[in-house]
Amino acid sequence: MLVVLSALAVGVALLLQRRRPEAPSAPSYRAPTQIDRADFDPADRPILIVVFTSKTCDSCRGVWELVGGLDRPDTVVQRIAVEDDAALHKRYKIDGVPTTLVVDPHGVVQQPFFGPITPEELRQALPH
């Protein structure tokens, strides 16, 4: 009798384990490979740096302080907060903030960054 109950308990345990939902996976952040430069203002400078943010994101502030202070005549820097332009976040499938894109004159994303970035990473991503 004890053997039958033990076998039954093991069978139930195996059945319950198989029914358990899979553990959540880590987010898979992705960046667009091409953007429409007309979505950003002004569209005529050779380099565009877009920082997709949220007003409640602490690390977004640090990225914006670094990128927003960039002073180059050939570069335009723009911050897009999801609260202000959710449609643009959705259009480019931005699923995590901060997401920073370095974009060439043709709208090709040359370098995406996810999360905080360092001054060195930013400097290496920009054409010299």
C-alpha positions in Angstrom: 0.0 0.0 0.0 2.8 2.4 0.9 4.5 1.7 -2.4 1.3 2.5 -4.3 0.9 5.7 -2.5 4.5 6.7 -3.1 4.2 6.0 -6.8 1.0 7.9 -7.0 2.6 10.9 -5.2 5.5 10.9 -7.6 3.1 10.7 -10.6 1.1 13.7 -9.3 4.3 15.6 -8.6 5.6 15.0 -12.2 2.2 16.0 -13.6 2.1 19.2 -11.7 5.7 20.0 -12.7 4.9 19.6 -16.4 2.0 22.0 -16.0 4.0 24.8 -14.5 4.4 27.9 -16.7 7.8 28.6 -18.1 9.9 31.1 -16.2 9.8 34.6 -17.7 12.7 35.3 -20.0 14.8 38.4 -20.1 13.6 41.2 -22.3 15.0 41.2 -25.8 15.6 44.8 -26.6 15.8 45.7 -30.2 16.5 48.8 -32.2 15.3 49.8 -35.6 17.9 49.6 -38.3 16.3 52.4 -40.4 14.3 55.5 -39.4 12.6 58.2 -41.3 14.6 61.4 -40.7 11.5 63.5 -41.4 10.1 62.2 -38.0 12.8 64.3 -36.3 13.6 68.0 -36.3 15.7 69.3 -37.9 16.2 66.5 -40.5 19.0 68.3 -42.4 22.1 67.7 -40.2 24.3 64.8 -41.0 24.2 63.1 -37.6 21.0 62.5 -35.6 21.1 61.2 -32.0 17.7 60.2 -30.7 17.2 59.3 -27.0 14.0 57.4 -26.4 13.1 58.0 -22.7 10.4 58.1 -20.1 9.9 60.9 -17.6 10.0 58.4 -14.7 13.3 56.7 -15.8 16.3 57.6 -13.6 18.9 56.3 -16.0 17.3 58.2 -18.8 18.2 61.4 -17.1 21.9 60.5 -17.0 21.9 59.5 -20.7 20.2 62.8 -21.6 22.6 64.8 -19.6 25.5 63.2 -21.5 23.9 63.3 -25.0 22.0 66.5 -24.6 25.2 68.4 -23.8 26.8 67.3 -27.1 27.7 70.5 -29.0 28.6 69.8 -32.6 27.4 71.8 -35.6 26.9 68.6 -37.7 24.7 66.9 -35.0 21.2 67.2 -33.9 20.1 65.6 -30.6 16.5 64.9 -29.8 14.8 63.4 -26.7 11.5 61.5 -27.3 9.7 60.8 -24.0 7.1 58.0 -24.3 4.6 60.2 -22.4 4.9 62.9 -25.0 5.1 60.8 -28.2 4.0 57.2 -27.6 3.2 56.9 -31.3 6.8 57.3 -32.2 8.0 54.8 -29.6 5.4 52.4 -31.0 6.3 53.1 -34.6 10.0 52.2 -34.0 9.1 49.4 -31.6 11.0 50.8 -28.7 10.4 48.4 -25.8 12.9 49.7 -23.3 14.3 53.0 -22.2 16.7 54.6 -22.4 17.3 53.6 -26.0 19.8 55.8 -27.8 20.3 55.7 -31.6 23.1 57.3 -33.6 21.7 57.8 -37.1 23.4 58.8 -40.4 22.0 61.2 -43.0 20.1 58.4 -44.8 18.3 57.3 -41.6 20.4 54.2 -41.1 21.0 53.5 -37.5 24.8 53.2 -37.1 24.8 52.5 -33.4 22.1 51.6 -30.9 22.6 51.8 -27.1 20.3 50.2 -24.5 20.5 51.6 -21.0 23.2 53.9 -19.6 26.1 54.8 -21.9 29.5 56.2 -21.2 31.2 59.3 -22.8 33.7 56.9 -24.4 31.0 54.8 -25.9 29.3 57.9 -27.3 32.6 59.3 -28.7 33.4 56.0 -30.4 30.0 55.9 -32.0 30.2 59.3 -33.6 32.0 59.9 -36.9 35.2 62.0 -36.5 
